[in-house]
């Protein structure tokens, strides 16, 4: 295939390009050139997707894979520009499109978020703050914009939490690094609570397979294939890193009273009994997204031990700069001490 990758040098995009080259596909990158040393022998059209789409006028590709589209305006403009230049378009969306994660096992038919036309016009290409604030709704409306310009030619990949080497969000990496360091580790909520995530390399392989077969429509894409509890995940982290860490399970009431932030300070944890949004029900379905449609389309994931091992190896190359997610050790210690005192009271 001749593949145009929009983005293509950070995390998922990087793995898509690596896998495409490994499979013998012809790849062209379209990005701002901030990391053009990563694939020096790959054609790169350097430009800003929000103002330099004329640079794509002379090209033609079998498929385009958009790894960095965040607003309806951006998707509308680039799909208009590529409508007669590609036969298939893959848009990396998100399971955040859904209006909530209240029910368990929600599938691709569940209602998505939206915004008013006035809000969309005001956001335009969007600032980082606007995109973060309306992330799910903007992704959902971006899906619609792409479909309007390329009807029946778009694969909408509603991605779950992406993990693996080069993941600078630190959400998944936090647990692997923290468990490897040992000692008492604060573990959130119920041991039996399910968690979901997918190695970005597995998603890259699946995306290329779907693009080659011109599969279209909406797909929830995360893992693992069989349910995994938080306790099982942390136990596997211990095994892979040969850690003697002691997991101290703290219930969600105490964590919330201690002002421990779900997802950011405690990655992979969303409260089951307390609503994240005032006036709503708790998001009990946050880690039970239905992925049967993707599985039926041959989604496969590697053993979690392989992902953990590779992240640990990548971690050795990183400096100890401030990480983007995970509770600080001082606060973790304070919460654990308070929890143990509470248990003795």
N, C-alpha and C positions, 0 to 999 in steps of 0.2 A: 504493500500500500504506500501511497504518497500521503504523508500525514503532516498537517499543520498543527503545531502545538502552541497554544496561546499561553504564554508564561513558560513553564518547562524547566526551571532551574532551581526551584525550591520544593523540597519534600515530595509530595505526590507527583508534581510535574517532572521532577528529576527522575523518579522511578519510572514514569511513563516513557520518557525519552530513552533511558537506559534499556528498558525491556524492548522497546520498539527497535532500537539499533541491534540488540541481541537477536531479535527475530528476523533481521534483514530488511526492515522497512526503511523507506527513504523519508527522512524527517527534516522539516523546516520549522524553526522557532520564530515566534513573533513576540518580542518583549523589549524592555527598555535597555537591555544590554548590561545590567548591573552585575551579572555573573557569567559573562560570556566566555570566561576561561574554563568553565566546567566542561563544555562540549566544543572544543576549538575546531573540530573538523566537521561540525554540523552547520549547515546554512542558517544564518540568523538574520532576520529582518528586524533591525533595531528601530523601535518606534513606540509611541504611547498609544494604547488602544483607544483612548478617549479623544485623540485628535489627529492620528496619523494613519487612518484606515486606507487612505489612497495608496499607501505603500503595498497593499495587497491586490491592487487592481490587475496586475499582469500575471498573477499566479493562478494555478488550478491544482486542487488536491482531491484525493478520494475522500478523506475525512478530515475534520477539524476537531480538536479536543481543547476545550476551554477550561483551564484550571483556575482562572482568576477573575471570573465575572461576578459582580456583587450587586449591580443595580439594573432595573429594567431598562433605563436609558442606554447603558453600556451594552446590554444584550441585544436590544433592538437595533442599535446602529451596526454592531459587528455582524449580526445575522443577516441584515439587509445587504451589507457589503459582500458577504460570502454566499448569498442564496444561490447564485448560479455558478459558484466556483468550487463547491464541495457537494458530495452526494450524501454525506452523513455528518451530523454535528453532535458531539458529546458535551454536555454541560454538567460540570461538577456542582451539584446543588447540595442539599443538606437535609437531614431528618428534622432540623430546626424549622422547616417550613410549616409543620403542623401547628394547629391553633393551641394545642397543649399536648402533654403526654399523660393525661389522666387515665385512660383505659389501658389495660394490658393487651399486648398483641396487636396494636393498631397497624393497619396495612396502608397501601398506597391510596386507598379510597377515602381515607379520613380527611376531614376538612382542613384546609390550610389557612394560614394567616393572610391578611390583606391590609391595604392602606387606601386612603382616599386618593383620587386623582390629584387633588391639591397637594397632598403630602408627597406624592411621587414627583410632581413637578418641582416642588421646593427642594427635594433632595438631589435631583439631577444625577450627576456622577457620584455624589456623596462624599462627605468627609469621613474620616475614620470613626469619629464619634457617632455620626448618623448611621453608618453601616453597622457598627456594633449595637446601637440601640434598637435598630429595626432589622437585624440580620435575617431572621427567619422569613419575615414578610417580604423583604427585598428579594430573597432567593426565590420565593414562590412566584412573585410577580415577574422575575427574570425568566423563569420557566415559561410563563405565559407569553412573554415578549418574544422569546426564541421560537415558540411554536407558531405564533402568528406569522412570522416571516419565513419559516421553513416547516410548514405543516407536514407531519408524518415523517420527518427526517431527523428528529432530535431524540437522543437518549438522555434522559434526565436522571443523573446518578445522585440519589438522596443519601449522601454519605453519613455514616455514623462517625464516632470518634476514630480518627486516623492515628495510628501509632507506628513506631519504628525508628530506626536511626535517622538523624537529621530533623527530628521533630522538636523544634525550638519552642513549642507551646509548654513543654515540661509537664503536662497534665498526667500522662501515663508514665513518663520517665521518672517523675517524682517518686512513685512507689517502688520502682526497681532500684533506684539509687538509695532510697531511705531504708529499705529492707536489707540491702547489701551492707549498709553501714552498721547494722545490728543494734543492740540495746532494746529498750522498751519502745515499741512503735505504736502510736495511736491509730487504731483501726476503727472506722466509723460505722455506726448503725448495726444492723443484723448481719451475722456471719453468713446467713443463707440468702442474702439479697443478691440477685443476679447482676452481672455487669456485662456490658457489650462494648466491643471495639474491633477494629480490623487493621491488620498490617497494611500499610500503604502499598507495599510491593504486591500483595495479593490483589488489591483493588486495581493496580496498574495492569496486571495480567488479565483480569476479568474485563476491564474497559477495552483493551485492545482486541480481545476475543469478540466482544459485542460489536465493536466498530467494524471489524472485518466482516462480520455477518450482517451488518446493517440493522441491528436490533434497535428498536425505538420504544419510547414510552417511559413511564416513571418506575424506578426501582429503589426500594430501600436496600442499601448495601452496607452491612456491618457484619460482625461476627461475635462470638464463634458460632459454628454451625449447630453445636449442641450447647445447652445452657451451662453457664459457668458462674459459680458463686464468688463473692468477694473473698471468702475464706480460701477457696481453692486457688484463686488467682494469687493471693499473697503467699500461700504455701508453696506454690510453684516458683515464685520469686525467691523464697528462702532456699529451695532445693538447688536451683540453678546457680545462685551466688554462694552456696554453701554457708549460709548465714545462720547465726545463732539468735537472731532477733526474737524478741518476745512480743507477740501481738496482744495488745490490750484493747479489748472491744469496749467502746463507750457508746451508750445509747444516744439516739438523736435528740431527745429532750435536753440532755445535759450539754451536748455539743452546741445546740442553738442557744441555750441559756449562757453558755460560755462565749458566745459570739464567734463561733467557728463557722466560717463561710462555706456553704456547700459548693462543690465543684472547683472553686479556686483554691481555698486552703485545704480542702479535702477532695481532691480529684476523684472522679467516679462515684461520688456520693451525692444523691439528691434525696431529701427527706421523704419518707413514705407516709408519715402521719401528719405532717404540717405542710400547708400550701406555700409554694414559692410566690404565688401571686395572690394578694389579698382578695378574699371573696370567692376564690376558686377552691376546688378540691385538691388534695395532694396529688402530685404527679407520680402515681404508683407505677405507671407504665413506662417510665423513663428508660428502663433497661430490659424491655421485653418487646422491642420493635419487631414486627413480623418481617422476616426476610425470605419467606418461602418462594416468592416470585424469583428472586435472584438465585436461590438454590436450584430451582427448576431450570434456570438458565446457566447451570454449571458453575456457580460461584464456589470456589474452593479456598480454604485458608490453611496456612502452614501451622504446625504445632506451636503452641504458645511458648514453649521452651526455646524454640529457635528465635522468636522475636525478642524474648528477654535476653538471651545470650548476645545477640547482635547489638542490642541497646547498651548492654553493659560494656561491650567492647568499644562502642562509639563514645560512651561516657568517659573513657580513659583519655580521649583526645580533647576534652573540653576543659576550659579553665573554670575556676570556682566563682564565676561572676554571679550576680544576682539572678536567681531563677524566676521564671514567670508564674509558677504555680507551686502550691504546696505550703503547708504551715511552717513557719519558722521554728527552729529547734527550741528556742527559749519559750515560745508560746506553747508548743507541744508539751514541754516538760511541765509548765504551769498547769495546763489542763489535766494532764495525767495525775499530778499530785493532788489536785482538787477532786478528781474523780475517785481516787483511792481513799481520800479522807471521807468523801461522801458515802462510800460503800461501808466504811467502818462506823459511821455515825448511827 
